[in-house]
Each structure stands twice: as structure tokens, then as C-alpha cells.
Amino acid sequence: MTRRVQLLILFVMLLSVTIAHSRSPEHARFRATFVSTNGDAIRLDVGTGSLITPRSRSTSLQDCGDEFQVCLTDHHGFAFAYFRKCDDATSEGYGRLRFSPKVVTVVHNSDMWMVFDASPKYLFHYAFSKGIVGIYMGPTPSFDFRSILHRRNFQVESLDALEYRYAGPDIVGACSL
């Protein structure tokens, strides 16, 4: 075997190990930005442990996920949890999540809007293939998104002005098929 072939095999092996290592749940580090129509931003960075919103400039963010779920929290009102594998989204599976969501609305079985009891000041727009694609913040610091669960004929479009849409760079919370 020539030296070039040996180096190529070694390179492929190292690349495979690096990719597998970077995708393992315990090493997953998310960094994502969500931007509103007026330019305000929400920034999640699990690597540095920071959550920055227009209402809180520096909050400590914790990755509370495991092999079963993606989980993020600041222990002060920001919390998100969802399955790593889409097939785990069963009635029993929801009970295993660290923060069980209240589904506000579902559109075409691929987009959901969820609010968590541990995080009632935020509403998460979740798409199965993309993860969190939007985060809503209420019009006031004390706004509770659980209140919309009781509204008859609620239209999620009525909240568009409150949405911070995904602007990159990392995918956050997408479950795999």
C-alpha cells in the first residue's frame, strides 16, 4: 500500500470520528439567533452558556438535554425541550420530556406552536425538519402565552409582530426521523 493511500485512509478515519464526536448529544453545542421585524434579537449560545433577549442582556443558559431530548433552560423563565428522534413523539414520550409542552396549534403535522409551564413568557414555533424556527415574546414582560390556549378561534397569525424568526447559524432542537 502506498503512503498516499495510507494517509487517505487515515484522513477518512479521523474525519469520521470527528463528525461522529461533534454530533453526539453530550457534545452538542447550539448557537442560534432569532430576529424580530424591528431588528431586536434573541441569541442562544449553549457553548458559552448565554441567553440574550431584548429584556435580559445576560442570562446563564444550561443545556439540560440527554440522549432522549434537546433541552435548554435558564432556570428563570426560558425553557425548551423536545425529542431527538421524531418517532418518540408519543403520548408516553411527552411525559419523559423535562418540560412538557402545551401544543397551541399544529399546521400540516410539521409545524407546531408550543408553550411550556416552565416558560410561559415564550412561545416556540417548531418545525420537525428544522427545529425551532421562531420564538415569540409577549408584548409585556409578564405576558403569559398559556392564556391563548383558552381563546376560541385563536389565529396564530395574530402574533406575527411578537415573533423572532430564525436567522442562523445553528439548527436548534430538530428531531431526526
OpenMM code with the backbone's topology and positions (N, CA, C; nanometers):
from openmm import Vec3, app, unit

residues = "MET THR ARG ARG VAL GLN LEU LEU ILE LEU PHE VAL MET LEU LEU SER VAL THR ILE ALA HIS SER ARG SER PRO GLU HIS ALA ARG PHE ARG ALA THR PHE VAL SER THR ASN GLY ASP ALA ILE ARG LEU ASP VAL GLY THR GLY SER LEU ILE THR PRO ARG SER ARG SER THR SER LEU GLN ASP CYS GLY ASP GLU PHE GLN VAL CYS LEU THR ASP HIS HIS GLY PHE ALA PHE ALA TYR PHE ARG LYS CYS ASP ASP ALA THR SER GLU GLY TYR GLY ARG LEU ARG PHE SER PRO LYS VAL VAL THR VAL VAL HIS ASN SER ASP MET TRP MET VAL PHE ASP ALA SER PRO LYS TYR LEU PHE HIS TYR ALA PHE SER LYS GLY ILE VAL GLY ILE TYR MET GLY PRO THR PRO SER PHE ASP PHE ARG SER ILE LEU HIS ARG ARG ASN PHE GLN VAL GLU SER LEU ASP ALA LEU GLU TYR ARG TYR ALA GLY PRO ASP ILE VAL GLY ALA CYS SER LEU".split()
positions = [
    Vec3(0.0849, -0.1165, 0.0000),
    Vec3(0.0000, 0.0000, 0.0000),
    Vec3(0.0902, 0.1237, 0.0000),
    Vec3(0.0588, 0.2159, -0.0871),
    Vec3(0.1416, 0.3355, -0.0975),
    Vec3(0.1154, 0.4289, 0.0202),
    Vec3(0.2090, 0.5170, 0.0414),
    Vec3(0.1991, 0.6143, 0.1511),
    Vec3(0.0776, 0.7047, 0.1316),
    Vec3(0.0469, 0.7429, 0.0083),
    Vec3(-0.0695, 0.8301, -0.0189),
    Vec3(-0.1999, 0.7609, 0.0207),
    Vec3(-0.2122, 0.6336, -0.0131),
    Vec3(-0.3330, 0.5587, 0.0203),
    Vec3(-0.3463, 0.5475, 0.1719),
    Vec3(-0.2368, 0.5213, 0.2426),
    Vec3(-0.2390, 0.5125, 0.3877),
    Vec3(-0.2819, 0.6452, 0.4503),
    Vec3(-0.2297, 0.7548, 0.3988),
    Vec3(-0.2676, 0.8872, 0.4502),
    Vec3(-0.4141, 0.9170, 0.4220),
    Vec3(-0.4620, 0.8774, 0.3041),
    Vec3(-0.6026, 0.8999, 0.2697),
    Vec3(-0.6935, 0.8210, 0.3642),
    Vec3(-0.6594, 0.6950, 0.3905),
    Vec3(-0.7394, 0.6136, 0.4819),
    Vec3(-0.7383, 0.6733, 0.6217),
    Vec3(-0.6218, 0.7162, 0.6678),
    Vec3(-0.6114, 0.7791, 0.7986),
    Vec3(-0.6956, 0.9066, 0.8054),
    Vec3(-0.6912, 0.9880, 0.7024),
    Vec3(-0.7695, 1.1111, 0.6963),
    Vec3(-0.9193, 1.0810, 0.7044),
    Vec3(-0.9667, 0.9830, 0.6272),
    Vec3(-1.1093, 0.9471, 0.6274),
    Vec3(-1.1507, 0.8967, 0.7656),
    Vec3(-1.0667, 0.8167, 0.8286),
    Vec3(-1.0982, 0.7662, 0.9623),
    Vec3(-1.1068, 0.8808, 1.0634),
    Vec3(-1.0125, 0.9717, 1.0599),
    Vec3(-1.0155, 1.0860, 1.1516),
    Vec3(-1.1362, 1.1747, 1.1270),
    Vec3(-1.1705, 1.1962, 1.0017),
    Vec3(-1.2871, 1.2766, 0.9672),
    Vec3(-1.4142, 1.2108, 1.0189),
    Vec3(-1.4258, 1.0798, 1.0040),
    Vec3(-1.5441, 1.0078, 1.0525),
    Vec3(-1.5582, 1.0187, 1.2032),
    Vec3(-1.4475, 1.0039, 1.2749),
    Vec3(-1.4508, 1.0153, 1.4208),
    Vec3(-1.4882, 1.1567, 1.4629),
    Vec3(-1.4336, 1.2556, 1.3940),
    Vec3(-1.4639, 1.3955, 1.4264),
    Vec3(-1.6107, 1.4264, 1.4041),
    Vec3(-1.6675, 1.3801, 1.2930),
    Vec3(-1.8094, 1.4057, 1.2648),
    Vec3(-1.8963, 1.3355, 1.3671),
    Vec3(-1.8676, 1.2096, 1.3976),
    Vec3(-1.9471, 1.1360, 1.4966),
    Vec3(-1.9370, 1.2032, 1.6330),
    Vec3(-1.8182, 1.2473, 1.6713),
    Vec3(-1.7980, 1.3136, 1.8003),
    Vec3(-1.8753, 1.4447, 1.8066),
    Vec3(-1.8750, 1.5223, 1.6996),
    Vec3(-1.9416, 1.6525, 1.7014),
    Vec3(-2.0929, 1.6397, 1.6999),
    Vec3(-2.1469, 1.5252, 1.6591),
    Vec3(-2.2917, 1.5069, 1.6556),
    Vec3(-2.3455, 1.4349, 1.7774),
    Vec3(-2.2589, 1.3871, 1.8643),
    Vec3(-2.3080, 1.3153, 1.9812),
    Vec3(-2.3786, 1.4133, 2.0744),
    Vec3(-2.4898, 1.3694, 2.1390),
    Vec3(-2.5701, 1.4601, 2.2208),
    Vec3(-2.4918, 1.5304, 2.3311),
    Vec3(-2.3977, 1.4598, 2.3945),
    Vec3(-2.3279, 1.5231, 2.5046),
    Vec3(-2.2310, 1.6318, 2.4599),
    Vec3(-2.2005, 1.6368, 2.3314),
    Vec3(-2.1098, 1.7396, 2.2813),
    Vec3(-2.1818, 1.8427, 2.1942),
    Vec3(-2.3149, 1.8305, 2.1854),
    Vec3(-2.3896, 1.9238, 2.1016),
    Vec3(-2.3852, 2.0630, 2.1645),
    Vec3(-2.3486, 2.1613, 2.0882),
    Vec3(-2.3451, 2.2995, 2.1344),
    Vec3(-2.4162, 2.3849, 2.0308),
    Vec3(-2.5221, 2.4498, 2.0752),
    Vec3(-2.6032, 2.5290, 1.9844),
    Vec3(-2.5682, 2.6761, 1.9954),
    Vec3(-2.5712, 2.7430, 1.8834),
    Vec3(-2.5579, 2.8878, 1.8799),
    Vec3(-2.6520, 2.9349, 1.7705),
    Vec3(-2.7557, 3.0062, 1.8082),
    Vec3(-2.8534, 3.0495, 1.7095),
    Vec3(-2.9049, 3.1886, 1.7439),
    Vec3(-2.9464, 3.2587, 1.6407),
    Vec3(-3.0017, 3.3926, 1.6544),
    Vec3(-3.1411, 3.3943, 1.5946),
    Vec3(-3.2313, 3.4636, 1.6626),
    Vec3(-3.3678, 3.4831, 1.6166),
    Vec3(-3.3921, 3.6337, 1.6150),
    Vec3(-3.4446, 3.6866, 1.5036),
    Vec3(-3.4564, 3.8316, 1.4866),
    Vec3(-3.6028, 3.8701, 1.4612),
    Vec3(-3.6460, 3.9797, 1.5237),
    Vec3(-3.7819, 4.0313, 1.5034),
    Vec3(-3.7833, 4.1281, 1.3860),
    Vec3(-3.9032, 4.1694, 1.3464),
    Vec3(-3.9163, 4.2624, 1.2336),
    Vec3(-3.8543, 4.3980, 1.2630),
    Vec3(-3.8441, 4.4368, 1.3918),
    Vec3(-3.7839, 4.5661, 1.4242),
    Vec3(-3.6331, 4.5566, 1.4473),
    Vec3(-3.5752, 4.4359, 1.4289),
    Vec3(-3.4305, 4.4200, 1.4409),
    Vec3(-3.3810, 4.3710, 1.5753),
    Vec3(-3.4701, 4.3638, 1.6761),
    Vec3(-3.4298, 4.3075, 1.8048),
    Vec3(-3.3952, 4.1605, 1.7858),
    Vec3(-3.3123, 4.1063, 1.8753),
    Vec3(-3.2679, 3.9678, 1.8578),
    Vec3(-3.2705, 3.8905, 1.9883),
    Vec3(-3.2903, 3.7598, 1.9739),
    Vec3(-3.2716, 3.6628, 2.0814),
    Vec3(-3.1544, 3.5765, 2.0373),
    Vec3(-3.0555, 3.5623, 2.1250),
    Vec3(-2.9371, 3.4822, 2.0930),
    Vec3(-2.9208, 3.3708, 2.1956),
    Vec3(-2.9117, 3.2477, 2.1448),
    Vec3(-2.8870, 3.1304, 2.2281),
    Vec3(-2.7460, 3.0831, 2.1993),
    Vec3(-2.6670, 3.0614, 2.3023),
    Vec3(-2.5333, 3.0059, 2.2828),
    Vec3(-2.5051, 2.9114, 2.3992),
    Vec3(-2.5284, 2.7822, 2.3747),
    Vec3(-2.5081, 2.6843, 2.4802),
    Vec3(-2.3591, 2.6659, 2.5067),
    Vec3(-2.2760, 2.6862, 2.4045),
    Vec3(-2.1312, 2.6734, 2.4219),
    Vec3(-2.0773, 2.7670, 2.5291),
    Vec3(-2.1231, 2.8916, 2.5290),
    Vec3(-2.0796, 2.9872, 2.6307),
    Vec3(-2.1790, 2.9971, 2.7457),
    Vec3(-2.2949, 2.9319, 2.7297),
    Vec3(-2.3963, 2.9346, 2.8350),
    Vec3(-2.4684, 3.0660, 2.8447),
    Vec3(-2.4958, 3.1307, 2.7301),
    Vec3(-2.5616, 3.2610, 2.7374),
    Vec3(-2.6921, 3.2643, 2.6591),
    Vec3(-2.7858, 3.3387, 2.7149),
    Vec3(-2.9132, 3.3686, 2.6504),
    Vec3(-2.9277, 3.5199, 2.6571),
    Vec3(-2.9405, 3.5823, 2.5417),
    Vec3(-2.9559, 3.7276, 2.5362),
    Vec3(-3.0875, 3.7574, 2.4664),
    Vec3(-3.1739, 3.8335, 2.5339),
    Vec3(-3.3017, 3.8764, 2.4764),
    Vec3(-3.3115, 4.0280, 2.4941),
    Vec3(-3.4084, 4.0908, 2.4282),
    Vec3(-3.4254, 4.2346, 2.4484),
    Vec3(-3.4565, 4.2724, 2.5934),
    Vec3(-3.5082, 4.1768, 2.6721),
    Vec3(-3.5427, 4.2057, 2.8112),
    Vec3(-3.4369, 4.1608, 2.9102),
    Vec3(-3.3437, 4.0775, 2.8675),
    Vec3(-3.2362, 4.0325, 2.9571),
    Vec3(-3.1078, 4.0248, 2.8778),
    Vec3(-3.0127, 4.1017, 2.9151),
    Vec3(-2.8892, 4.1129, 2.8375),
    Vec3(-2.7905, 3.9997, 2.8621),
    Vec3(-2.7996, 3.9342, 2.9757),
    Vec3(-2.7034, 3.8281, 3.0019),
    Vec3(-2.7639, 3.7290, 3.1011),
    Vec3(-2.8186, 3.6220, 3.0493),
    Vec3(-2.8768, 3.5181, 3.1322),
    Vec3(-2.7985, 3.3900, 3.1097),
    Vec3(-2.7741, 3.3169, 3.2151),
    Vec3(-2.6993, 3.1922, 3.2045),
    Vec3(-2.7898, 3.0825, 3.1494),
    Vec3(-2.7499, 3.0220, 3.0394),
    Vec3(-2.8280, 2.9186, 2.9714),
    Vec3(-2.7624, 2.7831, 2.9951),
    Vec3(-2.8436, 2.6833, 3.0245),
    Vec3(-2.7922, 2.5490, 3.0509),
    Vec3(-2.8468, 2.4516, 2.9476),
    Vec3(-2.7601, 2.3626, 2.9002),
    Vec3(-2.8006, 2.2513, 2.8157),
    Vec3(-2.8406, 2.1386, 2.9098),
    Vec3(-2.9703, 2.1118, 2.9218),
    Vec3(-3.0202, 2.0071, 3.0112),
    Vec3(-3.0626, 1.8835, 2.9320),
    Vec3(-3.0161, 1.8730, 2.8080),
    Vec3(-3.0530, 1.7619, 2.7218),
    Vec3(-2.9820, 1.6323, 2.7567),
    Vec3(-3.0319, 1.5261, 2.6970),
    Vec3(-2.9721, 1.3946, 2.7106),
    Vec3(-2.9921, 1.3197, 2.5794),
    Vec3(-2.9740, 1.1886, 2.5800),
    Vec3(-2.9877, 1.1111, 2.4567),
    Vec3(-3.1300, 1.1134, 2.4030),
    Vec3(-3.2286, 1.1369, 2.4886),
    Vec3(-3.3694, 1.1350, 2.4515),
    Vec3(-3.4202, 1.2708, 2.4031),
    Vec3(-3.3685, 1.3805, 2.4595),
    Vec3(-3.4260, 1.5121, 2.4337),
    Vec3(-3.3218, 1.6217, 2.4198),
    Vec3(-3.3601, 1.7237, 2.3435),
    Vec3(-3.2879, 1.8501, 2.3414),
    Vec3(-3.3561, 1.9342, 2.4483),
    Vec3(-3.2790, 1.9939, 2.5370),
    Vec3(-3.3365, 2.0682, 2.6484),
    Vec3(-3.2483, 2.1891, 2.6768),
    Vec3(-3.3087, 2.3057, 2.6847),
    Vec3(-3.2386, 2.4301, 2.7161),
    Vec3(-3.3180, 2.5049, 2.8220),
    Vec3(-3.2488, 2.5620, 2.9198),
    Vec3(-3.3176, 2.6403, 3.0219),
    Vec3(-3.2221, 2.7425, 3.0839),
    Vec3(-3.2803, 2.8498, 3.1346),
    Vec3(-3.2023, 2.9444, 3.2138),
    Vec3(-3.2477, 2.9406, 3.3598),
    Vec3(-3.3424, 2.8517, 3.3926),
    Vec3(-3.3983, 2.8351, 3.5271),
    Vec3(-3.4698, 2.9605, 3.5779),
    Vec3(-3.4975, 3.0548, 3.4887),
    Vec3(-3.5671, 3.1778, 3.5279),
    Vec3(-3.6723, 3.2170, 3.4254),
    Vec3(-3.7375, 3.1190, 3.3621),
    Vec3(-3.8460, 3.1510, 3.2707),
    Vec3(-3.8222, 3.1183, 3.1254),
    Vec3(-3.7026, 3.0743, 3.0868),
    Vec3(-3.6796, 3.0288, 2.9498),
    Vec3(-3.6538, 2.8787, 2.9562),
    Vec3(-3.7394, 2.8004, 2.8900),
    Vec3(-3.7236, 2.6553, 2.8915),
    Vec3(-3.7805, 2.5969, 2.7635),
    Vec3(-3.7067, 2.5021, 2.7071),
    Vec3(-3.7498, 2.4316, 2.5870),
    Vec3(-3.7022, 2.2873, 2.5951),
    Vec3(-3.7876, 2.1929, 2.5564),
    Vec3(-3.7482, 2.0519, 2.5497),
    Vec3(-3.8246, 1.9859, 2.4358),
    Vec3(-3.7527, 1.9081, 2.3553),
    Vec3(-3.8195, 1.8297, 2.2508),
    Vec3(-3.7352, 1.7080, 2.2169),
    Vec3(-3.7964, 1.6123, 2.1541),
    Vec3(-3.7349, 1.4832, 2.1249),
    Vec3(-3.6189, 1.4942, 2.0269),
    Vec3(-3.5178, 1.4105, 2.0459),
    Vec3(-3.4097, 1.3997, 1.9477),
    Vec3(-3.4559, 1.3172, 1.8282),
    Vec3(-3.5422, 1.2175, 1.8528),
    Vec3(-3.5962, 1.1338, 1.7459),
    Vec3(-3.7447, 1.1637, 1.7324),
    Vec3(-3.7880, 1.2006, 1.6133),
    Vec3(-3.9278, 1.2387, 1.5907),
    Vec3(-4.0244, 1.1266, 1.6299),
    Vec3(-3.9818, 1.0005, 1.6131),
    Vec3(-4.0682, 0.8864, 1.6449),
    Vec3(-4.1010, 0.8768, 1.7935),
    Vec3(-4.0255, 0.9439, 1.8785),
    Vec3(-4.0529, 0.9412, 2.0223),
    Vec3(-4.1688, 1.0325, 2.0609),
    Vec3(-4.2222, 1.1073, 1.9654),
    Vec3(-4.3325, 1.1999, 1.9920),
    Vec3(-4.4633, 1.1221, 2.0060),
    Vec3(-4.4755, 1.0515, 2.1171),
    Vec3(-4.5960, 0.9761, 2.1506),
    Vec3(-4.6484, 1.0297, 2.2829),
    Vec3(-4.7670, 0.9871, 2.3217),
    Vec3(-4.8218, 1.0359, 2.4483),
    Vec3(-4.7323, 0.9968, 2.5657),
    Vec3(-4.6716, 0.8775, 2.5617),
    Vec3(-4.5793, 0.8384, 2.6681),
    Vec3(-4.4503, 0.9208, 2.6597),
    Vec3(-4.4047, 0.9490, 2.5387),
    Vec3(-4.2812, 1.0249, 2.5202),
    Vec3(-4.2891, 1.1649, 2.5772),
    Vec3(-4.4031, 1.2307, 2.5602),
    Vec3(-4.4166, 1.3674, 2.6118),
    Vec3(-4.3993, 1.3711, 2.7635),
    Vec3(-4.4404, 1.2664, 2.8315),
    Vec3(-4.4238, 1.2597, 2.9761),
    Vec3(-4.2784, 1.2477, 3.0186),
    Vec3(-4.1920, 1.2018, 2.9306),
    Vec3(-4.0498, 1.1870, 2.9627),
    Vec3(-3.9706, 1.3158, 2.9410),
    Vec3(-4.0284, 1.4121, 2.8701),
    Vec3(-3.9579, 1.5382, 2.8480),
    Vec3(-3.9417, 1.6141, 2.9789),
    Vec3(-3.8303, 1.6795, 2.9936),
    Vec3(-3.8060, 1.7568, 3.1156),
    Vec3(-3.9093, 1.8684, 3.1312),
    Vec3(-3.9461, 1.9321, 3.0206),
    Vec3(-4.0517, 2.0327, 3.0191),
    Vec3(-4.1549, 1.9864, 2.9165),
    Vec3(-4.2726, 1.9486, 2.9633),
    Vec3(-4.3768, 1.9026, 2.8711),
    Vec3(-4.4444, 2.0216, 2.8058),
    Vec3(-4.4548, 2.0207, 2.6734),
    Vec3(-4.5166, 2.1346, 2.6057),
    Vec3(-4.6679, 2.1270, 2.6059),
    Vec3(-4.7274, 2.2447, 2.5963),
    Vec3(-4.8696, 2.2564, 2.5679),
    Vec3(-4.8754, 2.2993, 2.4226),
    Vec3(-4.9329, 2.2167, 2.3387),
    Vec3(-4.9383, 2.2500, 2.1965),
    Vec3(-5.0518, 2.3479, 2.1750),
    Vec3(-5.0191, 2.4639, 2.1208),
    Vec3(-5.1189, 2.5671, 2.0960),
    Vec3(-5.1889, 2.5388, 1.9645),
    Vec3(-5.1116, 2.5105, 1.8623),
    Vec3(-5.1697, 2.4818, 1.7317),
    Vec3(-5.0711, 2.4009, 1.6485),
    Vec3(-5.1237, 2.3223, 1.5580),
    Vec3(-5.0430, 2.2416, 1.4668),
    Vec3(-5.0912, 2.2713, 1.3258),
    Vec3(-4.9970, 2.2907, 1.2341),
    Vec3(-5.0314, 2.3157, 1.0951),
    Vec3(-4.9672, 2.2073, 1.0092),
    Vec3(-5.0455, 2.1325, 0.9373),
    Vec3(-4.9979, 2.0301, 0.8433),
    Vec3(-4.9013, 1.9292, 0.9049),
    Vec3(-4.9166, 1.8992, 1.0330),
    Vec3(-4.8347, 1.7989, 1.1019),
    Vec3(-4.6848, 1.8241, 1.0980),
    Vec3(-4.6374, 1.9376, 1.0524),
    Vec3(-4.4935, 1.9626, 1.0528),
    Vec3(-4.4559, 2.0881, 1.1305),
    Vec3(-4.5465, 2.1786, 1.1509),
    Vec3(-4.5210, 2.2997, 1.2287),
    Vec3(-4.6094, 2.2980, 1.3517),
    Vec3(-4.5480, 2.3287, 1.4670),
    Vec3(-4.6221, 2.3369, 1.5928),
    Vec3(-4.5847, 2.4650, 1.6644),
    Vec3(-4.6777, 2.5152, 1.7413),
    Vec3(-4.6527, 2.6272, 1.8306),
    Vec3(-4.6730, 2.5741, 1.9707),
    Vec3(-4.5677, 2.5849, 2.0540),
    Vec3(-4.5703, 2.5243, 2.1865),
    Vec3(-4.5354, 2.6259, 2.2940),
    Vec3(-4.6015, 2.6109, 2.4085),
    Vec3(-4.5684, 2.6894, 2.5271),
    Vec3(-4.5473, 2.5891, 2.6406),
    Vec3(-4.4565, 2.6198, 2.7308),
    Vec3(-4.4232, 2.5312, 2.8421),
    Vec3(-4.4611, 2.5989, 2.9728),
    Vec3(-4.5116, 2.5205, 3.0684),
    Vec3(-4.5412, 2.5763, 3.2005),
    Vec3(-4.4169, 2.6387, 3.2636),
    Vec3(-4.3013, 2.5798, 3.2374),
    Vec3(-4.1762, 2.6322, 3.2925),
    Vec3(-4.1291, 2.7578, 3.2200),
    Vec3(-4.1968, 2.7917, 3.1100),
    Vec3(-4.1539, 2.9041, 3.0276),
    Vec3(-4.2734, 2.9756, 2.9648),
    Vec3(-4.3688, 3.0210, 3.0443),
    Vec3(-4.4921, 3.0763, 2.9873),
    Vec3(-4.4767, 3.2102, 2.9152),
    Vec3(-4.3606, 3.2766, 2.9314),
    Vec3(-4.3399, 3.4062, 2.8655),
    Vec3(-4.2874, 3.3903, 2.7239),
    Vec3(-4.2677, 3.2655, 2.6803),
    Vec3(-4.2179, 3.2372, 2.5457),
    Vec3(-4.3101, 3.1372, 2.4768),
    Vec3(-4.3270, 3.1552, 2.3483),
    Vec3(-4.3997, 3.0604, 2.2642),
    Vec3(-4.3026, 3.0186, 2.1545),
    Vec3(-4.2860, 2.8883, 2.1342),
    Vec3(-4.1892, 2.8370, 2.0383),
    Vec3(-4.2597, 2.7880, 1.9128),
    Vec3(-4.2127, 2.8335, 1.7980),
    Vec3(-4.2577, 2.7847, 1.6677),
    Vec3(-4.1579, 2.6775, 1.6282),
    Vec3(-4.2067, 2.5537, 1.6153),
    Vec3(-4.1203, 2.4384, 1.5920),
    Vec3(-4.1604, 2.3699, 1.4614),
    Vec3(-4.0621, 2.3394, 1.3783),
    Vec3(-4.0839, 2.2631, 1.2546),
    Vec3(-4.0016, 2.1353, 1.2630),
    Vec3(-4.0640, 2.0196, 1.2365),
    Vec3(-3.9964, 1.8908, 1.2552),
    Vec3(-3.8622, 1.8821, 1.1848),
    Vec3(-3.8529, 1.9220, 1.0636),
    Vec3(-3.7275, 1.9068, 0.9899),
    Vec3(-3.6274, 2.0186, 1.0184),
    Vec3(-3.6718, 2.1253, 1.0852),
    Vec3(-3.5860, 2.2424, 1.1032),
    Vec3(-3.5589, 2.2783, 1.2488),
    Vec3(-3.6348, 2.2257, 1.3429),
    Vec3(-3.6188, 2.2617, 1.4834),
    Vec3(-3.6929, 2.3903, 1.5159),
    Vec3(-3.6381, 2.4685, 1.6091),
    Vec3(-3.7027, 2.5951, 1.6472),
    Vec3(-3.6803, 2.6951, 1.5340),
    Vec3(-3.7873, 2.7399, 1.4726),
    Vec3(-3.7768, 2.8377, 1.3639),
    Vec3(-3.8263, 2.9749, 1.4078),
    Vec3(-3.8831, 2.9824, 1.5264),
    Vec3(-3.9286, 3.1105, 1.5774),
    Vec3(-3.9513, 3.1047, 1.7274),
    Vec3(-3.9267, 3.2163, 1.7928),
    Vec3(-3.9535, 3.2307, 1.9357),
    Vec3(-4.0343, 3.3579, 1.9523),
    Vec3(-4.1470, 3.3472, 2.0210),
    Vec3(-4.2325, 3.4630, 2.0455),
    Vec3(-4.2098, 3.5150, 2.1855),
    Vec3(-4.2025, 3.6456, 2.1982),
    Vec3(-4.2004, 3.7113, 2.3287),
    Vec3(-4.3240, 3.7989, 2.3362),
    Vec3(-4.3926, 3.7936, 2.4499),
    Vec3(-4.5157, 3.8707, 2.4662),
    Vec3(-4.4933, 4.0208, 2.4623),
    Vec3(-4.6011, 4.0967, 2.4456),
    Vec3(-4.5905, 4.2425, 2.4376),
    Vec3(-4.5472, 4.3075, 2.5687),
    Vec3(-4.5620, 4.2367, 2.6803),
    Vec3(-4.5174, 4.2881, 2.8099),
    Vec3(-4.4317, 4.1808, 2.8771),
    Vec3(-4.3453, 4.2191, 2.9705),
    Vec3(-4.2605, 4.1212, 3.0383),
    Vec3(-4.3392, 4.0139, 3.1142),
    Vec3(-4.4622, 4.0434, 3.1537),
    Vec3(-4.5410, 3.9463, 3.2307),
    Vec3(-4.6410, 3.8689, 3.1450),
    Vec3(-4.6396, 3.8880, 3.0136),
    Vec3(-4.7354, 3.8199, 2.9260),
    Vec3(-4.7194, 3.6686, 2.9398),
    Vec3(-4.8319, 3.5982, 2.9503),
    Vec3(-4.8336, 3.4539, 2.9686),
    Vec3(-4.8990, 3.3901, 2.8463),
    Vec3(-4.8194, 3.3191, 2.7655),
    Vec3(-4.8719, 3.2587, 2.6429),
    Vec3(-4.9709, 3.1465, 2.6696),
    Vec3(-4.9760, 3.0932, 2.7909),
    Vec3(-5.0756, 2.9895, 2.8208),
    Vec3(-5.2166, 3.0450, 2.8109),
    Vec3(-5.2329, 3.1773, 2.8225),
    Vec3(-5.3658, 3.2371, 2.8151),
    Vec3(-5.4285, 3.2194, 2.6767),
    Vec3(-5.3478, 3.2049, 2.5735),
    Vec3(-5.4057, 3.1894, 2.4389),
    Vec3(-5.4632, 3.0500, 2.4176),
    Vec3(-5.4312, 2.9555, 2.5062),
    Vec3(-5.4869, 2.8213, 2.4948),
    Vec3(-5.6379, 2.8208, 2.5158),
    Vec3(-5.6886, 2.9223, 2.5840),
    Vec3(-5.8305, 2.9278, 2.6169),
    Vec3(-5.9114, 3.0160, 2.5221),
    Vec3(-5.8468, 3.0778, 2.4261),
    Vec3(-5.9184, 3.1659, 2.3333),
    Vec3(-5.9870, 3.0841, 2.2243),
    Vec3(-6.1111, 3.1139, 2.2027),
    Vec3(-6.1837, 3.0486, 2.0925),
    Vec3(-6.1426, 3.1126, 1.9615),
    Vec3(-6.1297, 3.0308, 1.8601),
    Vec3(-6.0944, 3.0765, 1.7246),
    Vec3(-5.9617, 3.1527, 1.7214),
    Vec3(-5.8682, 3.1110, 1.8038),
    Vec3(-5.7379, 3.1759, 1.8069),
    Vec3(-5.6659, 3.1581, 1.6737),
    Vec3(-5.6059, 3.2640, 1.6236),
    Vec3(-5.5281, 3.2623, 1.4995),
    Vec3(-5.3832, 3.2955, 1.5333),
    Vec3(-5.2921, 3.1995, 1.5100),
    Vec3(-5.1516, 3.2217, 1.5446),
    Vec3(-5.0936, 3.3399, 1.4666),
    Vec3(-5.1494, 3.3694, 1.3493),
    Vec3(-5.1008, 3.4826, 1.2700),
    Vec3(-5.1179, 3.6158, 1.3426),
    Vec3(-5.2083, 3.6203, 1.4387),
    Vec3(-5.2292, 3.7444, 1.5132),
    Vec3(-5.1076, 3.7797, 1.6000),
    Vec3(-5.0148, 3.6853, 1.6160),
    Vec3(-4.8963, 3.7081, 1.6980),
    Vec3(-4.7714, 3.7384, 1.6158),
    Vec3(-4.7842, 3.7532, 1.4842),
    Vec3(-4.6660, 3.7718, 1.3987),
    Vec3(-4.5728, 3.8823, 1.4454),
    Vec3(-4.6266, 3.9905, 1.4976),
    Vec3(-4.5418, 4.1027, 1.5411),
    Vec3(-4.4567, 4.0666, 1.6630),
    Vec3(-4.4914, 3.9578, 1.7304),
    Vec3(-4.4180, 3.9168, 1.8503),
    Vec3(-4.3127, 3.8106, 1.8213),
    Vec3(-4.3022, 3.7674, 1.6952),
    Vec3(-4.2128, 3.6564, 1.6623),
    Vec3(-4.0718, 3.7023, 1.6277),
    Vec3(-3.9779, 3.6277, 1.6812),
    Vec3(-3.8368, 3.6412, 1.6460),
    Vec3(-3.8063, 3.5214, 1.5576),
    Vec3(-3.7796, 3.5455, 1.4309),
    Vec3(-3.7603, 3.4366, 1.3350),
    Vec3(-3.6148, 3.3930, 1.3292),
    Vec3(-3.5972, 3.2648, 1.3050),
    Vec3(-3.4644, 3.2054, 1.2977),
    Vec3(-3.3794, 3.2761, 1.1925),
    Vec3(-3.2562, 3.3122, 1.2310),
    Vec3(-3.1633, 3.3789, 1.1393),
    Vec3(-3.0280, 3.3086, 1.1351),
    Vec3(-3.0138, 3.1933, 1.2011),
    Vec3(-2.8909, 3.1146, 1.1931),
    Vec3(-2.8023, 3.1330, 1.3141),
    Vec3(-2.6855, 3.0733, 1.3190),
    Vec3(-2.6303, 2.9824, 1.2211),
    Vec3(-2.6636, 2.8355, 1.2469),
    Vec3(-2.6841, 2.7925, 1.3742),
    Vec3(-2.7068, 2.6507, 1.4050),
    Vec3(-2.8543, 2.6150, 1.4086),
    Vec3(-2.8834, 2.4914, 1.3754),
    Vec3(-3.0192, 2.4375, 1.3907),
    Vec3(-3.0351, 2.4035, 1.5376),
    Vec3(-3.1468, 2.4419, 1.5966),
    Vec3(-3.1705, 2.4168, 1.7390),
    Vec3(-3.2914, 2.3268, 1.7564),
    Vec3(-3.2685, 2.2073, 1.8093),
    Vec3(-3.3768, 2.1203, 1.8519),
    Vec3(-3.4448, 2.0379, 1.7455),
    Vec3(-3.3904, 2.0266, 1.6253),
    Vec3(-3.4575, 1.9468, 1.5217),
    Vec3(-3.4501, 1.7985, 1.5576),
    Vec3(-3.5640, 1.7299, 1.5502),
    Vec3(-3.5627, 1.5861, 1.5744),
    Vec3(-3.5283, 1.5160, 1.4448),
    Vec3(-3.4661, 1.4000, 1.4564),
    Vec3(-3.4293, 1.3227, 1.3371),
    Vec3(-3.5331, 1.2155, 1.3122),
    Vec3(-3.5531, 1.1859, 1.1879),
    Vec3(-3.6536, 1.0847, 1.1518),
    Vec3(-3.6016, 0.9454, 1.1675),
] * unit.nanometer
topology = app.Topology()
chain = topology.addChain("A")
for resn in residues:
    res = topology.addResidue(resn, chain)
    for name in ("N", "CA", "C"):
        topology.addAtom(name, app.Element.getBySymbol(name[0]), res)
